Amino acid sequence: MLASFAVIAALIEPSFPRMTYLYGREVRHLAGDESLRLPRQASIAIRPLFLALLALFAGFGAGRWRDRLRLAVLAVGTYVPVIVATDVVLARLGRYGAPSPFEARGNLIVGVIGVLVAAVVVFASARLPGNVHVRRRIRRARWRLLVLGASIVSTALAVALALHVEGGRIAAAARIPLLGGVGSVVVLFIALLPAVICSYGATAGLIARVRRRRRGPMPRSAAFIVPAHNEEGMIGDCIRALDAAAAGWEGEVAAYIVENGSTDATPFEAAQALAECPHLHGEVVTAPPLGKSRALNVGLACCTQDVVVRIDADTLVTPELLAQTVPHFADPDVGGVGVLPLPRSNAGWIGPMRALETYYGVAFKRVAQGVVDAVTVLPGATVAYRRDLLVELSGFAEGVNGEDADITVRVGRLGYRIVSDHRIRVHTDVPRNLGQLREQRIRWSRGLYHMVARNRSAIWGLQGVRGAWMLPWAAFVMFRKLMLIPLAVAAVGMIAAHPSTLPLREVTAAGAILLGVQLVQMTIVLAWYRRLDLIAFVPAYLVFRLIVTYYALETLLTLSLVPERAARYTRPQLQGG
């Protein structure tokens, strides 16, 4: 697909000036403004390129030819009128100071709309899990909406002030390829917003501590559920770490190791490790080999404890885990608590890359999401929930990827607060090679599609900040990232065919809009958490990001366009539900 896109880009590039002239004339006619003139650097290149890309997505999709043709017609039939309407509106607003539809800012708007069209078309055409409805159980705190609104206004004012006072320096920085995106108002806004939300959250947290939030009874029991499939050599260490965590907490603690079709000595190693635990009681439970979600539900059916902590078998928790996690549930509004899952080892190349991702994504961005109660995923490596909420929601979703994200969103849709506490640390295994990384990222990417599809009624119903903002934003960001590699390949194809077409600096600057500012943010976050040892790996994250984006693009082409009847299965009976 990428090779085809590069060839198409190279073939149509010489026609861009003529296309711009003809299309500009039509837009001027439709806008009813014959005085409209094209700016000197006018270009409509993004439009035919995006059109070709949508057609190629359909042509290389996973389905029958008639399904691919239907997707192509839907994509093109949606994209063309929406973009023409956008260009006409921008042209009409041009007399009031709006950007020309064919200059940089106009093309940016068109690009954003193109990403939105791609997302809507894919979700409308691909075979994805059905929507689930979750009725709110408790009322959300309205002050979080006020924090979000204040953060948006403050960020907009900060960006405007920065451009007014330091516009010259920002423009100079934008000429540096790595920082090519800092001249964009949109990029600056997106970059600053999480930091502003975090600052408001620190203030709100201080006020909450002073006012002493209402507290309920402290949970007195907790259960670990550990799904295990071929975890010989790791499951014993995992259980011994859980025993140390049980020793560090005064309540009752049980562990249910769910053997999930292992072909090695996992069940025997687990049983022996449990028998040697002085502080932890539990059992090894056998589940049919129908995936991790089925194993989790089998374990959940065994639980009677107040708090359920699901643990991946390749994860080592700290002795303070329960002492740090369970007190969060003294707040009756808290439904789930996540942690900071750091790599067990930074050996090799992938370990440091995962550490960078974790600090940036969990210890920074997810902290900001937590301030406005908009967290969309608590990673399954280690996460705690109230057991009664899991039972009410019929347990973990089966037959899908991303069950950890799905249950996080559904608990949040009940109205309960989702907490991501970066001070609670665990250490988990990471992929050791590109093959394992590919398997992980395809699973994660497909999980995001599944989670958004299952919870789309949260978007239509505007269920909190999570439904009204974070879920559609997550879908938009996913598709925005997918554009990175195709557009880079198209640029390479055009440069190879016509070396004078695109200066290399402009190409790298365009890529920096998606990557450069993020790398600067990442460096600041690492310095804040005093992980100076990881800063040296930040430049290498460019390569890592391209690799995982390639895997995400591969995932898109594996989404089936053929409707398929869901398989029937019997869910384990959950106690109390």
N, C-alpha and C positions, 0 to 999 in steps of 0.2 A: 504494500500500500504506500509506504513512504517513498519507495523508488518511483512508483507511478506519479506520486504527487510532485516529486522533484522534476520529473520530465515534463509534466503539464505546466508547472511554473516556468520552466525555462522556455517552453514553446509559446506561451501566451505573453511573456514579459515584453517583447517588442511591440505588442498591441496596446500596452497600457496607456500611452499618450493619446492615441486615437480613441480608445474606450472612454478615457476621462473627458475628452472634448464632447463626444456624442452624448454620453450619459449626463454630463453637466448641462448640455443644452436641453435635454428632456426634463431634468429637474427644474431648471429655470422656467420652462414652459408650464409644468405642473404647479409650481409655486406662484405663478402669475406675476413674476417679477423679471421683466426683460432687462432691467438694469443690473441684474446679478452678474458678477464677473468672477471667474475662477482665480484663486490666489496663485502666486507664482509657483509655489511648491505643491500645487494641487495634484492629487493622485487618488484613484479609486481602487488601487491594487488590492487592498484588503478584501474587497467585495468579490471579485472573481476568484480569488484564492480561497476564500471561505466557502464559496459556492462549490468549487471543485472538491474541497475537503469533505463537505457534507455528502456529496455524491459518492466519493470514494469510501467513506464510512459505510454507506449503504451497500456499495458493491462488494466490499470485503467482509460484510457482516456474517454472522453465523445463522443462516436460515436458507430456506428455499429461494429460488430466483424470484418467484412472485412476491415473497415477503420482503426481499431486498428491494424490489422495484417499488413496492408500496411505501417502504421507508424513504426511498429516494424522492418519490413524488411528494410525500408529506414534508420532507425536509426542505426541498427546493420550493415547493408551493407555499410553505410558511415563511421561509427566509426572504424570498424576493419581495413580496408585498410589504412585509414589515420593514425591510431596509429602505425600500423606496419611500414609504411613508415617513420614516425617520429623516431621510435626507430632505424631503420636501418641507417638513416641519422646521428643521434647522435652517433651511434656506429662507423660509418666511420669517423666522426669528432673527435672521442675520441683521436686518435693519434696526433691531433693538440691542445689538451688541453680542448676540449669540455667535458661537464659532461657526465658521464655514463648514459644511458637511465634508469637504474634501481636504481640509488642512489637518494638522496633527490631532488637535482636540476632537474634531468631528470624526476622524477615523477611529479614535479611541472609543468614542461613544458607539460607533457602528460595530467595533470589535466586541464590546461588552454585550451588545444586543445579540450579536451572532453567537456568543457563548451561551446566552440564555436560550436562544432558539434551539441550539444543539441539545442542551439539557432537557428541555421540554419534549422535543421530538423523541429522544432516546427513551425517556421514562414512559412516553405514550406508546412506544412500539415494542420494547423489549419484554421478554417474559420474565417478570419479577414477582416476588411474593405479593399476595393480596393485602389490602389495607386493613388495619385493625383499629377499632374504636376503643378509646380509654376515657372513661368518665372521671372528671376531677373529684377527688375525695375531700381534700382540704383546700382552703383558700390560700393563695400565694400572697407573700408580702409585697405590697404595692411600692414600697420604697425602692425596690430593685429597678423597677421601671423608671423611677425618678433618677436613679444613679445612671442608668443607661442614657436617658435623655440629656442629663447634665454633662455626661462624658462626650456625647456627640457634639453638643454645642461648644463645649470647651475645646475640643480637638479642632473643630472648624475655625474657631477664633485664633487658636494657636498657629494653625497653618497660615491663616491670612496675615497674622502679625509677623510670622517668620518671613513670608514672601515679601512683605512690605519693608521690613527693617533690614533683612539679610538677603534680599533678592539677588544682589550681585554675586555674593559668595555662593549661594545655592546654584545659580546659573553656571558659575565656574566649576563647582563640584559635579554638576550634571554632565560636563564635558569629559569627565573621567569615565572610561568604559564601565568600571565596576559600579559606579554610582550614577549610571545613566538615568535611573528612574526618579532621582530626588527632585527633579524639576517639575514633576507631575503633581498637581494638587491631589489627585486621587491616590497616588502612591504614598504621598506624605500623610494623608489622612488615615489610610489603612495601617500605615506603619506606627503612627502615634496613638491611635485609638486604644489598643490593648494596654499601653503604658499608662494612659490617662485613667482608664477604668481601674487598673491596679492601684493607682494612687487614691482614687475615691474609695476603693475597697478597704485600703488601710485605714482611712479616716472613719469609714462606717464601722469597721471592726473595733476600733478603739472606742467609739461611742457605744457599741453593743456591749463591750466588756464593762464599761462604766455603768451602764444601765442594768447589767446582769440579766441577760436573756432568760426568759422563762424556761424552766427545766422540769423534766419529768423524771420518772424513776430510772435509775441506771440499769441497763440490761444485766442479768445475772448469769447468763449462759451463752455460749458461743459454740458454733460447729464449723469445722473446716471440711470443705468438699474438694477432693483432689481427683479429677479425672486422669487416668493413667493408661497410656497405650504405648507399650514398648519403651518404658522408661527405666530399664535396668541400668544400674550404676548411678542413677540420679534420684530415684524415688526414696531411697533410704536416707540420703542427706536431707531431702526435703522434709521428711517426717521428723527427723531429729531436730531440725530447725523449728518445726511447729511445736514440738515438745518444750523447747526452750521458751517459746512465746507463751505457752500455757503456764509454765512455771513463773513467768513474770506478771501474771494476772490472777486475781483472787477468785474469779468465778469458775463455774463448771465449764470444761472444755472437752469436746469430743471431736474425733476425726473420722471421716468416711472416705476411704480410698476406693474409688470406683474403677475396678479393672474393666477395661474397655476393649476386649478382644486382643490382648497382647499375645505375641508368639515367643516371647522370651521369659525370663524369670521374674518379671515385674511383680506378679502377685505374691510370690514367695519372699522376695526381698521386702515388700511392703509389710507382709504379715510378721516377719521377723523383727523389723524395725519397730512396729507398733508394740509388739510384745516386750520390747526392751525399754519402752517409754515410761518413766516414773510419774509423769504429770499429765499424761494424755491418754485417754481411753478411746477406743474406737474399733473399727472393723474394716475388713476388706470386702467390698460388695461387688458382685459381678453384674455387669450390664451387657445387653446385646450390643454387638459392634455396629451401631447405627449413628456414630458420630459423637462429638463432644457434648452437644446439647442434650442428647439422650442420656449420656452418662451423668451430666449435671442434674437432670431431673430425677434419675434413679437415686442419686445421693440426697437430693432435696426431699424425696419421699421418705427417707429414713430419719430426717431431722425433726427434733422437737424443740431445739434451742431457740433463743430469742433472736440471735444474730447469726447469719450465715456468711462465712468467708470462703469464697471460691479461690482456689490456688492452683496455678499450673504446676505440674509435677517437676518442671525444670527450674523452679523458683526457690530461692532461699530467703526466708523472712528473718527479721531481726528479733531478738528476745523482747523488744519493746512493742512489737506489733499490736497486740491486743490492748495493752495499756495505753497506747496512743490512739487506737481506732475506736474502741467501744465507747469511750466517753463522749464522742460526737453524738451518739444515739440518745444521750440524756436530753438532747433537744428534740422534742416530739415532732418537729417539722423535718428532721433529717431522715431521708430514706436510704441513702447509699453513700459510702465513703470509699474513695480511691486513694492510691499512693503514688509515689514516684518510683517506677520500675527501671532501675539502672542495670546495665549489662553486668553479668557475673565476671566478665573478663574483658579488658580492653586490648587483648592480644589480637594481632592481625590488623586488618583495615576496617572491617565492618563494625567491630566493637566500638571504636571511637566515633564512627558515624552515627551509630544508634545512640550513643551517649549525647552527642550534639542534638539529635532530634528530640531526645527525651527532655533535656533541660529547656530547650526552646519551646517545644510543644506542650509539655506538661507543667514545668515549673514557671512558665511565663504565660503562654497563651491560655492554657486551661485555668490558671489562677484568675485571669481576667474574666473568662467565661463564668467561673464560679461566683464572682462578685455579683453578677446579674442573673445568677441561677440559669445558665444557658449551656451547661456542660452536656455534650452529646455522647460521650463515651468515657467510661471508666475501664481501663484495660483489664482484661481477664486474668493477667498474671497474678494479681492480688486485688480483690475488691470485696467489700462487705456490704450486706443489705439486711434490712429487717426481714425476717423470715415470713411474717404474715403478709407482707406486700408481694413477695415472690409467689406465695400460694394464691393470693387474690388474682394475680396476673397469669395464673396457670403455668408458672415456671418459665423456663428458658425456651425461646423459639427453636423448634426443630425443623430440619430440612432447609436451613438458610445458613449463610455465612454472616459473621458479625453479630453473634448472639449477645456478646458483651455490650456492644453499642445499642442494640435493640432493647435490652432489658433496662439499660441506663435511661433511655428516652422514655420508656413506658412508665418507669417508677416516677420520673419527673412529671409526666403527664397526669399522674394521680394528684399532683400538687406538692409532692414532697421535695425537699431541697437535696440536691446532689452536691456532695463536698469532695473536692480533690485537694488533699492535704500533701503538699510537696515536702513537708517535714518528715513524713513517714516513708521510709525507704526500704525497698526490697531489691534483691539482685536476681535477675533472670537470665536464662540462656539466650543467645542471639544466633542468627544464621552464621555458619562457619564458611560458607562459600556462596558463589553467585547462584548456584542451583537452589540452595535452601532459601536464599533471599528472594529469588523469583517466586518460589512456591508461597512464601509468606506474603509478599506484596500483592500477588494476584488474589489471594484469599482476603486480604485486608480491603483491596479495592472493590472486590465483589461484595464484601460485607457492607461497604458504604452504600452501594446501590440498593442492597436488600433492606438496610435499615431505613433509608429515606422512603423507599416504596411502601414498607409496612406502616410507616408513621406519617403518611402524607395527609391524613385527616387532621393531624396536629397543625399542619400548615394552613389548610383551609379553615380550620376552626380557631386559628390564632391562639393556640394553647400556650400562653406564656411567651417569654422572650425566646425560649428554645424553639417553639413551633413557628412563631412569627418571623424570627430572624435567623437563628443558627442553622436550622435544617435547610432552608432555601440557600443560605449563604454557603453551607458545606457542599451542596450540589453545584453551585456556581463555581466555587473555588476548584472543585474536582475537575470540571470541564475546562476551566481556565488553564490549569496545569497541563491538561492533555494537549492543549494547543502548542505548547512549548516546542516539542520535538518536530511536529509536522512543519511549523513555520520556520524553524531553524533549517530543516532539510530543504524547504523551498528556497530559502535564501542562498544556501550553498549551491543548489541547482541553477539559480539565476546568475550567481557570480561565476560559476564554472562556464556557463554558456555565453555570458556577456560580462567580462571582467570589470567593465566600467559601470555596471548597473548600480551596485550598492557598495558604498565604502565600508570597509571592515569595521571601522569605529562605530558607524551607525548600527550595524548588525549587533555588535557586542553590547552597545548601549540599549538596544531594544530588548535583548535578553536580560539585561540588568534590571529592567522594570519588573521582571518576575523574580529575579534571584538576588541582585546586588544589594538592595536595601535590606533584604532578609538576612544576608550574611553579616551586615553591620549590626543589626539587631541581635543576632546570635552571639556575636563577639561581646556585646555589652552584657547580655544575660550571663554568659560564662564568667565574665569579670565580676558581676554582682554576686554570683555563687562561689567565687574564688576557685573556679576550675581553670586556672591559667594554663594547666597542662594540656587542655583540650583546644585552646585557641589556635595552636599551630596547625590543627587539622581542619580549620574552617575553610581554607581555599580548596581542599580536596572534596569538600561537600558539594561543590559544583558538579564534579563528576558523578558522585553518588546520587545526586538529585536527578541527573539525566538518566541514570540507569533505572532508578525506581519509577521515574515517569514513563520510561519505555515499557516497563512491566505493567503499569496502569493502563497505558494505551493498548497493550495486548489484551488486558482484561475486557476492555470495551468491545473488542472484536470477538470475544467469546460469549457475549450475552446473546442468548438464543432469541431469535425473532419468531420462533414457532411456538404457538400456544401448546401447553402440555398439562394434562390433568394431574393434579397433585396426588402423590402416593398416600394411601391410607395407612395410618399407624395408630396404635393404642398408647396413649400417654400414661406413664406411671401415675397411680393414685396418690395425690399429695395429702398428707395428714392435715386436716383442718380445712380442706378445700375440695 
